[in-house]
Amino acid sequence: MWVALARVVLAALVVVVVLVAVLYAVLGWKVWHRPVAAARAWRECRRPPAVRTRPLEEIALAARRLGCRHHSPPPCQRFAKAAAVRQAYDKALGEACDALGIAHLLVVLPPGADLDAERGRVEWALDCAGMELGLPL
């Protein structure tokens, strides 16, 4: 009984392998590529999303450090250093806004009064969201 069943299963397996080989030879890889790609996409969508930002504590620490250097610069600070600190502070504020889901225009606006106003609005929004920046308001 078991021998007959094993022969039937083996014969069916041989037929399937031959059929797959013939279809592959006739149709090529493109037909088999779609199911494989669909299986990979399904597996990727089931994975948890990767963390794309730093922890919020590190972002807040960097924003506090740069905010103090931006709002209270040392005397006789060079313009290039002040511009670099401002850019780094804006980047830290933008990263904090992205992590908290707050809309901002810090990366779009050119340096000037509009950027300063946007920076003040972002600082206020982050303060309202609970991120203490330690700034004199």
PyMOL commands that set and color helices and strands:
alter all, ss='L'
color gray80, all
select helices_A, chain A and resi 2-27+30-46+56-71+79-100+113-128
alter helices_A, ss='H'
color red, helices_A
deselect
rebuild
show_as cartoon
